[in-house]
Amino acid sequence: MSLKRLSKKLFITVMTVLLVTIFSITSLACTNILVGKDASTDGSVFTSHTVDGRYDSRLRVIPAMDHEDGDMLDILLGHDLKFGERPDVIPKVIGQIPQVPHTYKYFESAYSLANEHQLFTAETTQGGAIETRNDEDEAIMSIRMLARIALQRATTAREAIEIMGELALEYGFAETAYLGECLSIADPNEVWMFEIYGAGPFWTQDSDYPGAAWVARRIPDNHVSVNPNYSRFREIDPDDPDTMVSEGYIDLAIELEIYDPEEDGEFIWNEVYGNVSPGSTRLWRLYSLLKPSVDWKLDETHEYPFSIEPDEKLSVEDVIALFRDENISSELDITEHESWFYEDDEGEMVKSPLASPQAVYNRDLRNLLGYDSVRHTAISRCSSFWVGQARDWLPNEIGGVLWYGLNSPANSPFIPLYLGADDIPMSYQVLNRDAMDYNSAWWAFARVDDVVNRRYQEFKPRLHEELLDPMQDYWFNMQDVVEGKALELYEEHGSDEARKFLTSYSKSQMEWAEQSYWDYFDELYFSLTGGF
């Protein structure tokens, strides 16, 4: 055996042990839902993202900028960008690339969200073949840097994919632990899924082969798709005008010894690079909700079609409702487990008010009550979430909306933040999760979510009836009114006046939502303690 092959096998053995340990204490945990414009009720294009787990949820608006000839862009370590809210994390510069003359305004957090041209990028981690992992000292492009650069430089989804793909091939793609990554990328006309993997442990910037393997496919206009940390690509047709794929993706798989044309037959992307197995509960659940006319099988999720035509077209309200899903009334509904039921004083079997779907993430309760952990779309261990709405018949400032929220999509509001806004409240820009911080909006929503899940059967209906549903319905009902006023200002006075109005409106709604949740916590907590 050659030294290179021996070193590769040793590397893979060591990394397998390391990643099994990492996956045992963390879980792949983001969900994207993508909607083509003819699959929505009004012609909107949607993409979306739940940033599940503890990540930096400080939201910032980065203004458009002009740059001088010779300026360079610092490439920051992707791992540091995920956890930038932690006081001890200072993002490390690991490389530089030439800057462009002009960069666009964009919204940034642990993952960048959208830019001024109604271009949205939503992330979900893939896992995948361990052989693709590269060293970040050599391969400097993480998914966070690629998305950030795309939003700075691109105006369409196709352009964003071209920019990210070229950068990854030239400078190499690497992630700290999770190997492959996916971005769902939307503009006012199209929505695409882009998936990428590294070129393995022996790639360097001096190598004569590309630093990544990637593929992208457009969701048909009348279709929807879902990515819940699960490779969705199967057969690849490089000649399809709605498919983009990197050069040499098959050759790289052969080099990494994860594909043998003679033994493996047809190249199936999610079997070779994605390394998926059947049983994605979120994919099964969301496809079942989107197209209930089909009897989707949980043990066949690895073979589900890339996209589907939904039984009913989706509004923004419908997409948001999907993100609130906790598997209630499905065969995976943990609140129906027998351990939650007991005999009351009249001898009737009743469900405990403590029965919560979020209890699946409480190991102590699982051990005590004996139920299995089942992943659902809305989880309490979430940093931030959003639904991006893009519309080609409105100016970018008005047509693009981030329906944005903090903590859990199950119990927090999706607040309308227009892409025309040039500023957001300071409380959404700061966060320290290692100490209680009344200056941080995240804590307002996290506290309510925590109390609701302590007496879910009682407090969940109360939250929706008394606060969450009226607040959300108000924004839905106000959308046409607000946008009509913004369009009037845009046409009569120009984009500056429209942006001022949308900034004021978005900020006021974010502040109202936050303060309402600070106040509502006191009501719930009093009910929880009974005044004692």
Secondary structure in CASP SS format (residue, H / E / C, confidence):
PFRMAT SS
TARGET T0000
AUTHOR 0000-0000-0000
METHOD secondary structure of the structure
MODEL  1
M C 1.00
S C 1.00
L H 1.00
K H 1.00
R H 1.00
L H 1.00
S H 1.00
K H 1.00
K H 1.00
L H 1.00
F H 1.00
I H 1.00
T H 1.00
V H 1.00
M H 1.00
T H 1.00
V H 1.00
L H 1.00
L H 1.00
V H 1.00
T H 1.00
I H 1.00
F H 1.00
S H 1.00
I H 1.00
T C 1.00
S C 1.00
L C 1.00
A C 1.00
C E 1.00
T E 1.00
N E 1.00
I E 1.00
L E 1.00
V E 1.00
G C 1.00
K H 1.00
D H 1.00
A H 1.00
S E 1.00
T C 1.00
D C 1.00
G C 1.00
S C 1.00
V E 1.00
F E 1.00
T E 1.00
S E 1.00
H E 1.00
T E 1.00
V E 1.00
D E 1.00
G C 1.00
R C 1.00
Y C 1.00
D C 1.00
S C 1.00
R C 1.00
L C 1.00
R E 1.00
V E 1.00
I E 1.00
P C 1.00
A C 1.00
M E 1.00
D E 1.00
H C 1.00
E C 1.00
D C 1.00
G C 1.00
D C 1.00
M E 1.00
L E 1.00
D E 1.00
I E 1.00
L E 1.00
L C 1.00
G H 1.00
H H 1.00
D H 1.00
L H 1.00
K H 1.00
F C 1.00
G C 1.00
E C 1.00
R C 1.00
P C 1.00
D C 1.00
V C 1.00
I C 1.00
P C 1.00
K C 1.00
V E 1.00
I E 1.00
G E 1.00
Q E 1.00
I E 1.00
P E 1.00
Q C 1.00
V C 1.00
P C 1.00
H E 1.00
T E 1.00
Y C 1.00
K C 1.00
Y E 1.00
F E 1.00
E E 1.00
S C 1.00
A C 1.00
Y C 1.00
S C 1.00
L C 1.00
A E 1.00
N E 1.00
E C 1.00
H C 1.00
Q C 1.00
L C 1.00
F E 1.00
T E 1.00
A E 1.00
E E 1.00
T E 1.00
T E 1.00
Q E 1.00
G E 1.00
G C 1.00
A C 1.00
I H 1.00
E H 1.00
T H 1.00
R C 1.00
N C 1.00
D C 1.00
E C 1.00
D C 1.00
E C 1.00
A C 1.00
I C 1.00
M E 1.00
S C 1.00
I H 1.00
R H 1.00
M H 1.00
L H 1.00
A H 1.00
R H 1.00
I H 1.00
A H 1.00
L H 1.00
Q H 1.00
R H 1.00
A C 1.00
T C 1.00
T C 1.00
A H 1.00
R H 1.00
E H 1.00
A H 1.00
I H 1.00
E H 1.00
I H 1.00
M H 1.00
G H 1.00
E H 1.00
L H 1.00
A H 1.00
L H 1.00
E H 1.00
Y H 1.00
G C 1.00
F E 1.00
A C 1.00
E C 1.00
T C 1.00
A C 1.00
Y C 1.00
L E 1.00
G E 1.00
E E 1.00
C E 1.00
L E 1.00
S E 1.00
I E 1.00
A E 1.00
D C 1.00
P C 1.00
N C 1.00
E C 1.00
V E 1.00
W E 1.00
M E 1.00
F E 1.00
E E 1.00
I E 1.00
Y E 1.00
G E 1.00
A C 1.00
G C 1.00
P C 1.00
F C 1.00
W C 1.00
T C 1.00
Q C 1.00
D C 1.00
S C 1.00
D C 1.00
Y C 1.00
P C 1.00
G C 1.00
A E 1.00
A E 1.00
W E 1.00
V E 1.00
A E 1.00
R E 1.00
R E 1.00
I C 1.00
P C 1.00
D C 1.00
N C 1.00
H C 1.00
V E 1.00
S E 1.00
V E 1.00
N E 1.00
P C 1.00
N C 1.00
Y C 1.00
S C 1.00
R C 1.00
F C 1.00
R C 1.00
E C 1.00
I C 1.00
D C 1.00
P C 1.00
D C 1.00
D C 1.00
P C 1.00
D C 1.00
T E 1.00
M E 1.00
V E 1.00
S C 1.00
E C 1.00
G C 1.00
Y H 1.00
I H 1.00
D H 1.00
L H 1.00
A H 1.00
I H 1.00
E H 1.00
L C 1.00
E C 1.00
I C 1.00
Y C 1.00
D C 1.00
P H 1.00
E H 1.00
E H 1.00
D H 1.00
G C 1.00
E C 1.00
F C 1.00
I C 1.00
W H 1.00
N H 1.00
E H 1.00
V H 1.00
Y C 1.00
G C 1.00
N C 1.00
V C 1.00
S C 1.00
P C 1.00
G C 1.00
S C 1.00
T H 1.00
R H 1.00
L H 1.00
W H 1.00
R H 1.00
L H 1.00
Y H 1.00
S H 1.00
L H 1.00
L H 1.00
K C 1.00
P C 1.00
S C 1.00
V C 1.00
D C 1.00
W C 1.00
K C 1.00
L H 1.00
D H 1.00
E H 1.00
T H 1.00
H H 1.00
E H 1.00
Y C 1.00
P C 1.00
F C 1.00
S C 1.00
I E 1.00
E C 1.00
P C 1.00
D C 1.00
E C 1.00
K C 1.00
L E 1.00
S C 1.00
V H 1.00
E H 1.00
D H 1.00
V H 1.00
I H 1.00
A H 1.00
L H 1.00
F H 1.00
R C 1.00
D C 1.00
E C 1.00
N C 1.00
I C 1.00
S C 1.00
S C 1.00
E C 1.00
L C 1.00
D C 1.00
I H 1.00
T H 1.00
E H 1.00
H C 1.00
E H 1.00
S H 1.00
W H 1.00
F E 1.00
Y E 1.00
E E 1.00
D C 1.00
D C 1.00
E C 1.00
G C 1.00
E C 1.00
M E 1.00
V E 1.00
K E 1.00
S C 1.00
P C 1.00
L C 1.00
A C 1.00
S C 1.00
P H 1.00
Q H 1.00
A H 1.00
V H 1.00
Y H 1.00
N C 1.00
R H 1.00
D H 1.00
L H 1.00
R H 1.00
N H 1.00
L H 1.00
L H 1.00
G C 1.00
Y C 1.00
D C 1.00
S C 1.00
V C 1.00
R C 1.00
H C 1.00
T C 1.00
A C 1.00
I C 1.00
S C 1.00
R C 1.00
C E 1.00
S E 1.00
S E 1.00
F E 1.00
W E 1.00
V E 1.00
G E 1.00
Q E 1.00
A E 1.00
R C 1.00
D C 1.00
W C 1.00
L C 1.00
P C 1.00
N H 1.00
E H 1.00
I H 1.00
G H 1.00
G C 1.00
V E 1.00
L E 1.00
W E 1.00
Y E 1.00
G E 1.00
L E 1.00
N C 1.00
S C 1.00
P C 1.00
A C 1.00
N C 1.00
S C 1.00
P C 1.00
F C 1.00
I E 1.00
P E 1.00
L E 1.00
Y E 1.00
L C 1.00
G C 1.00
A C 1.00
D C 1.00
D C 1.00
I C 1.00
P C 1.00
M H 1.00
S H 1.00
Y H 1.00
Q C 1.00
V C 1.00
L C 1.00
N C 1.00
R C 1.00
D C 1.00
A C 1.00
M C 1.00
D C 1.00
Y C 1.00
N C 1.00
S C 1.00
A H 1.00
W H 1.00
W H 1.00
A H 1.00
F H 1.00
A H 1.00
R H 1.00
V H 1.00
D H 1.00
D H 1.00
V H 1.00
V H 1.00
N H 1.00
R H 1.00
R C 1.00
Y H 1.00
Q H 1.00
E H 1.00
F H 1.00
K H 1.00
P H 1.00
R H 1.00
L H 1.00
H H 1.00
E H 1.00
E H 1.00
L H 1.00
L H 1.00
D H 1.00
P H 1.00
M H 1.00
Q H 1.00
D H 1.00
Y H 1.00
W H 1.00
F H 1.00
N H 1.00
M H 1.00
Q H 1.00
D H 1.00
V H 1.00
V H 1.00
E H 1.00
G H 1.00
K H 1.00
A H 1.00
L H 1.00
E H 1.00
L H 1.00
Y H 1.00
E H 1.00
E H 1.00
H H 1.00
G C 1.00
S H 1.00
D H 1.00
E H 1.00
A H 1.00
R H 1.00
K H 1.00
F H 1.00
L H 1.00
T H 1.00
S H 1.00
Y H 1.00
S H 1.00
K H 1.00
S H 1.00
Q H 1.00
M H 1.00
E H 1.00
W H 1.00
A H 1.00
E H 1.00
Q H 1.00
S H 1.00
Y H 1.00
W H 1.00
D H 1.00
Y H 1.00
F H 1.00
D H 1.00
E H 1.00
L H 1.00
Y H 1.00
F H 1.00
S H 1.00
L H 1.00
T H 1.00
G C 1.00
G C 1.00
F C 1.00
END
